[in-house]
Amino acid sequence: METKTIKQKVAHWLERYDAWKRDSMRHISTAGDDRQHHCHCCQAEYVGRFCPHCGQQASTKHITWKSVWQGAMDLWGVGSRSLPYTLWQLLWRPGYLIADYINGRRQESFPPIKMLVFVGVFFLLATNWTTTDEASTAVDYADNDAFQWFDRFIDWAALHFHWGALVFFSMLIVPTYYIFRFAPRCKGHTLPEGFFIQVFNSTQFLVLMMIVCAPLLLIDYSDDVFTIISFTVVGVMLVRTYRQLFGYHWWGTVWRLCAALAAALFTFFVIIQLYFCTYLVVTHNWERLWRNLLIRLPIYFAALVGIIAACYAIGKRKAASREPAGT
């Protein structure tokens, strides 16, 4: 009998793991129930898993402690589809899970927006429980009212970290839509689907931050360390997710993602400039208004459009080269 070497066993395990990532929901039984059932609600006789008259499940039995638990979970909206199961999928196969959801395989996935709210609330409770109150170090912007809005936004994002993460990742919706338009997988996704992609990314980011930062709660770390960890988590997470979701190789995913992040940064700059222009109109500061309208805003907008247009053209050309001749 031939025994496998450790290298062969590892290779076999990696093949099985890769197959599981690509289609983990195949193990879920979708076969119907062909047995005869009697509905205790409307007294109908039927075949299947649900009564065709009143909709009650055929598996309805006596009330047990499991029924009590499911009732408590239904109260919070987590009883029908498993939140832990979806989070587990989101950590191990994020891109494939997002592709499943976009392509219509949604029955086994927890609703993404509701999942983001639950994870965000848990993140908020965990951070408030593990941190101590410190004196506020916010900068006084009283001399310039234009900065007070940003100061309030930072305070709001720190208090509602899940929505702050969603605002951050939402800057990637339009760049992702154009830069990954001709990807081998999940190509031609719509902007609403792009919104749900970033909802999943926001949830995944919060979960990973809780996992990565948990050991740091035992030590006193600075805000700079937290910032470095946050950017590292974002980078690694997005590369892994986008590679699974869109099907490019590592290098193709990395450079396109860097371009998307740069475009998202310029999108943020454009939004800031639009806000400042509105503020300058209200304060009648016409000199600075024209300076922003004629110099800064066009530069940021041109950089944004240039990055997206260049990546779009490259993606379209490479997609045409992948198509067989005559198609």
Secondary structure, 3 states (H helix, E strand, C coil): CCCCCHHHHHHHHHHHHHHHHHCHHHHCCCCCCCCEEECCCCCCEEECCECCCCCCECCCCCCCHHHHHHHHHHHCCCCCCCHHHHHHHHHHCHHHHHHHHHCCCCCCCCCHHHHHHHHHHHHHHHHHHHCCCCCCCCCCCCCCHHHHHHHHHHHHHHHCHHHHHHHHHHCCHHHHHHHCCCCCCCCCCCHHHHHHHHHHHHHHHHHHHHHHHCHHHHCCCCHHHHHHHHHHHHHHHHHHHHHHHHCCCHHHHHHHHHHHHHHHHHHHHHHHHHHHHHHHHHCCCHHHHHHHHHHHHHHHHHHHHHHHHHHHHHHHHHHHHHCCCCC
